[in-house]
C-alpha cells in the first residue's frame, strides 16, 4: 500500500480527496480478454460454469469502493496476468463522531413463503434468513419447478420471493404465470441489475416489491411485512 495522488485518469472535479491510499493486488495468471474485462464488474457476470459462481464478488467490491468515493482500476492483457488497483480517499482529520442511532427492531412473521433461486448457496442463505424471521419456507431451485408446484399448491403460500436472473424461467416471467393461476399472490423479485424489469412493467404483472442483492436481513424483513400487510383488509 502507498499514498498517491489518485487514479491517473481521474477528472479533478470528481476527485473526493487530495490524496488516496493505493492498494494493489496482482497475479501472474492468464490475464483477462478485452471482452471479459468490460463486464467483470457487472452483477451476475461470471466466467465460471453454471452453479459454480454468483457473479457478485467484484460487483459488491466495486460498489463498496465507489460508495466511499474510491475507484478500482484493472490493468490486464491475455497471457500477462492482471493488476487491480484500489484507490481509497484519505481524510485529513477524523470526522466528528456521530451519535449512534438505535437499530430498528426487525419485524417478524409466520406466513408461508415460496423462495425460488437457481443458485443453491444463495437459496440456502435466503431460507435461513427467512426462517430466523419466523416464516415457513419452501425452496425451489428452478422457475419451471416453482410454476409446476404452484399449479397444484397455489393456496399453500402467502408470498413468493423469486430471483430475477434464472435460466429456464426468469423472475418476471414466473411472476406473470403465477398471477394467471392466483391473481392475489404477493410477489417480490430479487435482483442486482436487470434491463428486463423496471417499476412500470413490474407493476403491470403484479410484482409488489424488489430486494437488491446482496440481500440485507433488515431490508428483507421490512419489505416482506410491508407487502404482506398492505394486502390485508383495513
ROVEX-426947 format. One record per residue (C-alpha): residue in one letter; x, y, z. Coordinates in Angstrom, 3 decimals. Example, Ala and Ser with C-alpha at 12.3 -4.5 7.8 and 13.67 -1.06 7.14 Angstrom:
<vexlums>
<vexlum 'a' <12.300 -4.500 7.800>>
<vexlum 's' <13.670 -1.060 7.140>>
</vexlums>
This chain:
<vexlums>
<vexlum 'x' <0.000 0.000 0.000>>
<vexlum 'x' <1.125 3.541 -0.683>>
<vexlum 'x' <-0.155 7.115 -0.636>>
<vexlum 'x' <-0.720 8.599 -4.107>>
<vexlum 'x' <-2.457 11.499 -5.850>>
<vexlum 'x' <-5.264 9.335 -7.220>>
<vexlum 'x' <-6.224 7.370 -10.329>>
<vexlum 'x' <-4.256 8.719 -13.314>>
<vexlum 'x' <-7.370 9.454 -15.396>>
<vexlum 'x' <-9.495 10.842 -12.538>>
<vexlum 'x' <-11.202 14.105 -13.502>>
<vexlum 'x' <-10.162 16.769 -10.985>>
<vexlum 'x' <-13.729 17.961 -10.420>>
<vexlum 'x' <-14.736 14.405 -9.481>>
<vexlum 'x' <-11.896 13.867 -7.001>>
<vexlum 'x' <-13.113 13.086 -3.487>>
<vexlum 'x' <-9.762 13.779 -1.815>>
<vexlum 'x' <-6.368 15.346 -2.464>>
<vexlum 'x' <-4.573 12.107 -1.674>>
<vexlum 'x' <-5.507 8.441 -1.952>>
<vexlum 'x' <-4.381 5.178 -0.436>>
<vexlum 'x' <-3.455 2.751 -3.206>>
<vexlum 'x' <-3.872 -0.982 -2.617>>
<vexlum 'x' <-2.521 -3.153 -5.430>>
<vexlum 'x' <-3.432 -6.801 -5.992>>
<vexlum 'x' <-1.768 -8.626 -8.867>>
<vexlum 'x' <-1.266 -12.124 -10.211>>
<vexlum 'x' <0.768 -13.848 -12.895>>
<vexlum 'x' <-2.123 -15.791 -14.388>>
<vexlum 'x' <-3.502 -15.989 -17.904>>
<vexlum 'x' <-4.863 -12.437 -17.927>>
<vexlum 'x' <-8.306 -11.246 -18.990>>
<vexlum 'x' <-9.555 -10.660 -22.521>>
<vexlum 'x' <-10.939 -7.255 -23.523>>
<vexlum 'x' <-14.396 -8.764 -23.978>>
<vexlum 'x' <-14.469 -10.096 -20.414>>
<vexlum 'x' <-12.682 -7.045 -18.981>>
<vexlum 'x' <-15.596 -4.796 -19.935>>
<vexlum 'x' <-18.046 -6.958 -17.963>>
<vexlum 'x' <-16.236 -8.147 -14.837>>
<vexlum 'x' <-17.781 -5.517 -12.549>>
<vexlum 'x' <-21.321 -6.248 -13.782>>
<vexlum 'x' <-23.543 -8.014 -11.218>>
<vexlum 'x' <-24.089 -11.708 -12.029>>
<vexlum 'x' <-21.382 -11.819 -14.705>>
<vexlum 'x' <-19.138 -14.850 -14.219>>
<vexlum 'x' <-16.849 -16.963 -16.379>>
<vexlum 'x' <-17.395 -19.985 -14.146>>
<vexlum 'x' <-19.650 -22.826 -15.185>>
<vexlum 'x' <-23.308 -22.793 -14.197>>
<vexlum 'x' <-23.775 -23.260 -10.463>>
<vexlum 'x' <-20.121 -22.529 -9.592>>
<vexlum 'x' <-20.269 -18.770 -9.070>>
<vexlum 'x' <-22.730 -15.975 -8.296>>
<vexlum 'x' <-21.052 -13.183 -10.271>>
<vexlum 'x' <-21.466 -10.835 -7.294>>
<vexlum 'x' <-17.966 -10.707 -5.768>>
<vexlum 'x' <-16.345 -7.993 -7.884>>
<vexlum 'x' <-19.650 -6.135 -8.275>>
<vexlum 'x' <-20.043 -5.874 -4.494>>
<vexlum 'x' <-16.387 -4.867 -4.014>>
<vexlum 'x' <-16.702 -2.192 -6.698>>
<vexlum 'x' <-19.900 -0.856 -5.140>>
<vexlum 'x' <-18.313 -0.568 -1.688>>
<vexlum 'x' <-15.229 1.237 -3.001>>
<vexlum 'x' <-17.342 3.668 -5.059>>
<vexlum 'x' <-19.592 4.337 -2.053>>
<vexlum 'x' <-16.535 5.606 -0.163>>
<vexlum 'x' <-15.500 7.838 -3.053>>
<vexlum 'x' <-12.817 5.491 -4.333>>
<vexlum 'x' <-12.065 3.743 -7.591>>
<vexlum 'x' <-10.894 0.360 -8.869>>
<vexlum 'x' <-8.716 0.160 -11.976>>
<vexlum 'x' <-7.789 -3.002 -13.858>>
<vexlum 'x' <-4.661 -3.433 -15.947>>
<vexlum 'x' <-4.567 -6.745 -17.791>>
<vexlum 'x' <-3.902 -8.469 -21.074>>
<vexlum 'x' <-4.119 -12.104 -22.179>>
<vexlum 'x' <-1.063 -14.062 -21.077>>
<vexlum 'x' <0.361 -11.256 -18.924>>
<vexlum 'x' <-1.565 -11.514 -15.656>>
<vexlum 'x' <-3.815 -8.906 -14.043>>
<vexlum 'x' <-3.372 -5.992 -11.645>>
<vexlum 'x' <-6.244 -4.472 -9.664>>
<vexlum 'x' <-5.506 -1.006 -8.260>>
<vexlum 'x' <-7.873 0.065 -5.475>>
<vexlum 'x' <-7.871 3.802 -4.682>>
<vexlum 'x' <-9.394 4.870 -1.355>>
<vexlum 'x' <-9.613 8.588 -0.444>>
<vexlum 'x' <-7.607 9.706 2.587>>
<vexlum 'x' <-9.209 12.047 5.104>>
<vexlum 'x' <-7.239 14.943 6.584>>
<vexlum 'x' <-8.736 14.685 10.039>>
<vexlum 'x' <-11.009 12.431 11.985>>
<vexlum 'x' <-14.674 13.010 11.299>>
<vexlum 'x' <-16.896 14.125 14.134>>
<vexlum 'x' <-18.313 11.167 15.996>>
<vexlum 'x' <-21.967 10.790 15.169>>
<vexlum 'x' <-24.417 9.706 17.791>>
<vexlum 'x' <-25.193 6.052 17.262>>
<vexlum 'x' <-28.808 5.549 16.321>>
<vexlum 'x' <-30.629 2.587 17.832>>
<vexlum 'x' <-31.017 -0.337 15.457>>
<vexlum 'x' <-34.624 -0.597 14.247>>
<vexlum 'x' <-36.494 -3.612 15.526>>
<vexlum 'x' <-36.660 -6.371 12.927>>
<vexlum 'x' <-40.274 -7.158 12.086>>
<vexlum 'x' <-41.044 -10.867 12.002>>
<vexlum 'x' <-43.904 -13.031 10.794>>
<vexlum 'x' <-45.170 -16.581 10.419>>
<vexlum 'x' <-46.532 -16.688 6.876>>
<vexlum 'x' <-45.704 -19.332 4.256>>
<vexlum 'x' <-43.187 -18.252 1.613>>
<vexlum 'x' <-42.138 -19.935 -1.625>>
<vexlum 'x' <-38.499 -18.973 -2.313>>
<vexlum 'x' <-37.154 -19.504 -5.843>>
<vexlum 'x' <-33.465 -19.151 -6.794>>
<vexlum 'x' <-31.362 -21.257 -9.153>>
<vexlum 'x' <-28.182 -20.740 -7.078>>
<vexlum 'x' <-28.270 -23.332 -4.232>>
<vexlum 'x' <-25.947 -21.328 -1.955>>
<vexlum 'x' <-27.971 -18.126 -2.307>>
<vexlum 'x' <-31.231 -20.033 -1.891>>
<vexlum 'x' <-29.916 -21.574 1.330>>
<vexlum 'x' <-28.882 -18.180 2.717>>
<vexlum 'x' <-32.313 -16.780 1.905>>
<vexlum 'x' <-34.023 -19.747 3.527>>
<vexlum 'x' <-32.036 -19.366 6.755>>
<vexlum 'x' <-32.751 -15.626 6.926>>
<vexlum 'x' <-36.469 -16.132 6.368>>
<vexlum 'x' <-36.765 -18.976 8.863>>
<vexlum 'x' <-34.979 -16.912 11.508>>
<vexlum 'x' <-37.601 -14.245 10.894>>
<vexlum 'x' <-40.253 -16.835 11.724>>
<vexlum 'x' <-41.521 -17.665 8.236>>
<vexlum 'x' <-42.266 -21.151 6.909>>
<vexlum 'x' <-40.157 -21.537 3.773>>
<vexlum 'x' <-40.316 -23.832 0.756>>
<vexlum 'x' <-37.259 -23.597 -1.529>>
<vexlum 'x' <-37.152 -24.479 -5.223>>
<vexlum 'x' <-34.107 -24.101 -7.484>>
<vexlum 'x' <-35.931 -23.610 -10.778>>
<vexlum 'x' <-38.557 -21.204 -12.024>>
<vexlum 'x' <-40.191 -24.004 -14.000>>
<vexlum 'x' <-40.303 -26.283 -10.935>>
<vexlum 'x' <-41.839 -23.455 -8.919>>
<vexlum 'x' <-44.517 -22.930 -11.557>>
<vexlum 'x' <-45.414 -26.631 -11.661>>
<vexlum 'x' <-45.617 -26.830 -7.862>>
<vexlum 'x' <-47.702 -23.662 -7.679>>
<vexlum 'x' <-50.199 -25.091 -10.159>>
<vexlum 'x' <-51.175 -27.769 -7.631>>
<vexlum 'x' <-50.449 -25.936 -4.354>>
<vexlum 'x' <-51.281 -22.281 -5.011>>
<vexlum 'x' <-53.172 -21.927 -1.716>>
<vexlum 'x' <-50.197 -23.258 0.271>>
<vexlum 'x' <-48.272 -19.964 0.074>>
<vexlum 'x' <-48.815 -16.427 1.312>>
<vexlum 'x' <-45.974 -14.933 -0.762>>
<vexlum 'x' <-43.484 -15.813 -3.498>>
<vexlum 'x' <-39.932 -14.430 -3.487>>
<vexlum 'x' <-38.094 -15.107 -6.740>>
<vexlum 'x' <-34.686 -14.394 -8.197>>
<vexlum 'x' <-34.803 -12.404 -11.424>>
<vexlum 'x' <-31.943 -13.988 -13.400>>
<vexlum 'x' <-32.792 -17.678 -13.829>>
<vexlum 'x' <-32.031 -19.718 -16.966>>
<vexlum 'x' <-35.283 -21.597 -17.537>>
<vexlum 'x' <-37.870 -19.044 -16.440>>
<vexlum 'x' <-36.867 -15.542 -15.326>>
<vexlum 'x' <-38.408 -13.884 -12.299>>
<vexlum 'x' <-40.737 -11.609 -14.262>>
<vexlum 'x' <-41.851 -14.482 -16.492>>
<vexlum 'x' <-42.545 -16.637 -13.440>>
<vexlum 'x' <-44.471 -13.810 -11.774>>
<vexlum 'x' <-46.700 -13.384 -14.820>>
<vexlum 'x' <-47.505 -17.111 -14.894>>
<vexlum 'x' <-48.198 -17.285 -11.154>>
<vexlum 'x' <-50.584 -14.341 -11.402>>
<vexlum 'x' <-52.583 -16.201 -14.044>>
<vexlum 'x' <-53.104 -19.015 -11.544>>
<vexlum 'x' <-53.706 -16.871 -8.465>>
<vexlum 'x' <-54.021 -13.123 -9.127>>
<vexlum 'x' <-53.836 -12.136 -5.444>>
<vexlum 'x' <-50.490 -13.816 -4.628>>
<vexlum 'x' <-47.920 -11.214 -3.428>>
<vexlum 'x' <-44.635 -11.499 -5.361>>
<vexlum 'x' <-41.235 -9.961 -4.608>>
<vexlum 'x' <-38.342 -10.064 -7.100>>
<vexlum 'x' <-34.678 -10.277 -6.026>>
<vexlum 'x' <-32.277 -8.607 -8.427>>
<vexlum 'x' <-28.894 -6.937 -8.631>>
<vexlum 'x' <-29.153 -5.359 -12.051>>
<vexlum 'x' <-31.538 -6.078 -14.880>>
<vexlum 'x' <-32.649 -4.378 -18.059>>
<vexlum 'x' <-35.561 -6.805 -18.290>>
<vexlum 'x' <-37.575 -5.280 -15.478>>
<vexlum 'x' <-38.439 -1.858 -14.070>>
<vexlum 'x' <-41.166 -0.456 -11.822>>
<vexlum 'x' <-43.569 0.098 -14.696>>
<vexlum 'x' <-43.545 -3.361 -16.264>>
<vexlum 'x' <-43.218 -4.961 -12.819>>
<vexlum 'x' <-46.420 -3.267 -11.695>>
<vexlum 'x' <-48.107 -4.438 -14.886>>
<vexlum 'x' <-47.560 -8.088 -13.919>>
<vexlum 'x' <-48.330 -7.555 -10.244>>
<vexlum 'x' <-44.859 -7.596 -8.666>>
<vexlum 'x' <-45.196 -5.854 -5.301>>
<vexlum 'x' <-41.545 -5.162 -4.459>>
<vexlum 'x' <-37.830 -5.558 -5.140>>
<vexlum 'x' <-34.957 -6.791 -2.989>>
<vexlum 'x' <-31.485 -5.798 -4.156>>
<vexlum 'x' <-28.689 -8.353 -3.904>>
<vexlum 'x' <-26.770 -8.904 -1.735>>
<vexlum 'x' <-29.855 -9.096 0.482>>
<vexlum 'x' <-29.770 -7.427 3.900>>
<vexlum 'x' <-31.873 -9.057 6.623>>
<vexlum 'x' <-33.374 -5.768 7.859>>
<vexlum 'x' <-34.412 -4.754 4.343>>
<vexlum 'x' <-35.861 -8.188 3.640>>
<vexlum 'x' <-37.888 -8.155 6.860>>
<vexlum 'x' <-39.289 -4.678 6.164>>
<vexlum 'x' <-40.104 -5.456 2.533>>
<vexlum 'x' <-41.938 -8.688 3.346>>
<vexlum 'x' <-44.046 -7.162 6.094>>
<vexlum 'x' <-44.797 -4.087 4.013>>
<vexlum 'x' <-46.051 -6.191 1.105>>
<vexlum 'x' <-47.990 -8.703 3.200>>
<vexlum 'x' <-49.599 -6.098 5.446>>
<vexlum 'x' <-50.605 -3.897 2.507>>
<vexlum 'x' <-52.716 -6.760 1.166>>
<vexlum 'x' <-54.610 -7.227 4.427>>
<vexlum 'x' <-58.090 -5.704 4.655>>
<vexlum 'x' <-58.241 -2.494 6.686>>
</vexlums>
